[in-house]
Amino acid sequence: MLKYFQERRENLENLGNYMLENESVFRTRPVILHQDHAVDKIQDPVIQSFAHRLFQESVIKQISSSNDDPTKTVDILIDDEPGLFRQGIAYFSSPELLENDPSKFSYVKDYTDLGGNWYYFVYHYDEVKEEDRYREIAWGLLSDEERKTLTTPREKAIVVLEAGENVTHWIENKTLEVVISVQFSTDRDGLLGPITMYFDPMTKELVGGALRF
């Protein structure tokens, strides 16, 4: 994988920079590219041609970027198994972003420095107690319309133990120090973000969700 990246590094860097500098072209934030999404919105013909070839090779699944100037990131997803691991190559404008996120407790990150603020990464997810039960509860709370948009099957929803400070919308103004999150990816992630629900780890009651924009 590292050889694959190094052989295409200059073109990948140009593609990443284009995504960071042209969020208005894609009209989504973060910008997400994959085989069937948003590549045709690239207005630079050279970069668009490279992106098409890249996804046709079927090695890279998805490329996403986020520009919170001065903080900028590019994530090149190579492989993942929802709830188990995620592997790829990422650019971080600020090295401190590599520090383990203390607000999430059920995964660890391993990084290999590739130079120029690029890193090979692997995320290892730890099992959460009764995670299948949380998946079942979250699935039952989805509307029929939401289920039609899912790209994550019920048994592959990501279940994570994390800090309550990550909850963006609480139900009935309830707050907890620790919550269990259940996340489903959808075909509208590039526009609205994934569907994320937060549960009380003691009662398994829904206590909040992540706002979708």
Stockholm file with secondary structure:
# STOCKHOLM 1.0

chainA/1-213         MLKYFQERRENLENLGNYMLENESVFRTRPVILHQDHAVDKIQDPVIQSFAHRLFQESVIKQISSSNDDPTKTVDILIDDEPGLFRQGIAYFSSPELLENDPSKFSYVKDYTDLGGNWYYFVYHYDEVKEEDRYREIAWGLLSDEERKTLTTPREKAIVVLEAGENVTHWIENKTLEVVISVQFSTDRDGLLGPITMYFDPMTKELVGGALRF
#=GR chainA/1-213 SS CHHHHHHTHHHHHHHHHHHHHCHHHHTCSSEEEETTBSGGGCCCHHHHHHHHHHHHTTSCCEEEEEEETTEEEEEEEEEEETTTEEEEEEEESSGGGGSCCTTBCSEEEEEEEEETTEEEEEEEECCCTTHHHHHHHHHHHSCHHHHHHBCSCGGGCEEEEEEGGGCSEEGGGCCCSEEEEEEECBTTHHHHCCEEEEECTTTCCEEEECCCC
#=GC SS_cons         CHHHHHHTHHHHHHHHHHHHHCHHHHTCSSEEEETTBSGGGCCCHHHHHHHHHHHHTTSCCEEEEEEETTEEEEEEEEEEETTTEEEEEEEESSGGGGSCCTTBCSEEEEEEEEETTEEEEEEEECCCTTHHHHHHHHHHHSCHHHHHHBCSCGGGCEEEEEEGGGCSEEGGGCCCSEEEEEEECBTTHHHHCCEEEEECTTTCCEEEECCCC
//
